[in-house]
Amino acid sequence: MTIATLTYFAGRGRAETTRWMLADNEIPFRNVGLTEPEDFEALRASSRLPFNQLPLLEFEALELFQSSAMIRHLARRGDFYGDEDTERTVIDMVAGAVADFAEPALSAPFQPTPAQARANLDAAMRKFGERFEARLADGREHVAGGRLSFADVVLAEATTHYAEIASDILEKNPWLAAHRERVTTDPGIADYLASQQRWPLADANHVISVAKVLRRALPPHFPNPDRFVTV
Ligand SMILES: N[C@@H](CCC(=O)N[C@@H](CS)C(=O)NCC(=O)O)C(=O)O
């Protein structure tokens, strides 16, 4: 039974943390992956995108925009948001750092070379990864608060993304690797990762598909970068 619909491009991108939170809550969902500019324009014309941005999550009579709000909504619904206000603030702060840490993985397919993408990941591992590792050292199971929170889920989503791009990247971070293993073997998340709902790792074709839907320019290293720009 599908009870949530997640509209985005035909890929993971900024909708992926919401997919992991839906999976953690074991909420069945449907991906609507836009591939044509007309589909995006129709959505914009419908006024269902308050800031003309995707993703859009339809869930229990709500239409949610902003992935940070989606994951918090799902965290509250599934009780993945700590037990009191101070703990929730810590979870929010750590989740904010995870969002910063996740950026180089999201931007990897937009980089001119794999070496540049890797250099960006390595820099973020030094800046953020080491700090997450320290929070998990000595067998601490959760990156924030005293039990599983959405910060753990988004961190495992980010480290999984990193490891898919650069398989050796967690080698020097055994606590992060163990944390990733724990979260990804959660039954809901494991099912999602093995399912048809999981888009493949983004590549140049994904970058082209997004630029086409948005009628935007491609990064300058692509051939004919303005091929989809119509105005
Ligand atoms: N902070 C927002 C960012 C959303 C966002 O930038 N969406 C992009 C696609 S990844 C978009 O819809 N861009 C079209 C636009 O801004 O006009 C979120 O996480 O939901």
The ligand as an SDF file (V2000), in Angstrom:
LIG
                    3D

 20 19  0  0  0  0  0  0  0  0999 V2000
   16.7030   23.2640    0.6780 N   0  0  0  0  0  0  0  0  0  0  0  0
   15.8730   22.6560   -0.3460 C   0  0  0  0  0  0  0  0  0  0  0  0
   16.6050   22.7070   -1.6690 C   0  0  0  0  0  0  0  0  0  0  0  0
   15.7080   22.3090   -2.8050 C   0  0  0  0  0  0  0  0  0  0  0  0
   16.3780   22.5200   -4.1300 C   0  0  0  0  0  0  0  0  0  0  0  0
   17.3710   23.2560   -4.2760 O   0  0  0  0  0  0  0  0  0  0  0  0
   15.8020   21.8890   -5.1200 N   0  0  0  0  0  0  0  0  0  0  0  0
   16.3110   22.0270   -6.4650 C   0  0  0  0  0  0  0  0  0  0  0  0
   16.5560   20.6790   -7.0710 C   0  0  0  0  0  0  0  0  0  0  0  0
   17.7490   19.7610   -6.1520 S   0  0  0  0  0  0  0  0  0  0  0  0
   15.2670   22.7430   -7.2890 C   0  0  0  0  0  0  0  0  0  0  0  0
   14.1040   22.4180   -7.2160 O   0  0  0  0  0  0  0  0  0  0  0  0
   15.7050   23.7290   -8.0720 N   0  0  0  0  0  0  0  0  0  0  0  0
   14.8320   24.4780   -8.8960 C   0  0  0  0  0  0  0  0  0  0  0  0
   14.7500   25.8990   -8.4670 C   0  0  0  0  0  0  0  0  0  0  0  0
   15.2580   26.2550   -7.3950 O   0  0  0  0  0  0  0  0  0  0  0  0
   14.1640   26.6840   -9.2220 O   0  0  0  0  0  0  0  0  0  0  0  0
   15.5520   21.2130    0.0420 C   0  0  0  0  0  0  0  0  0  0  0  0
   16.4230   20.5640    0.6110 O   0  0  0  0  0  0  0  0  0  0  0  0
   14.4240   20.7520   -0.2050 O   0  0  0  0  0  0  0  0  0  0  0  0
  1  2  1  0
  2  3  1  0
  2 18  1  0
  3  4  1  0
  4  5  1  0
  5  6  2  0
  5  7  1  0
  7  8  1  0
  8  9  1  0
  8 11  1  0
  9 10  1  0
 11 12  2  0
 11 13  1  0
 13 14  1  0
 14 15  1  0
 15 16  2  0
 15 17  1  0
 18 19  2  0
 18 20  1  0
M  END
$$$$
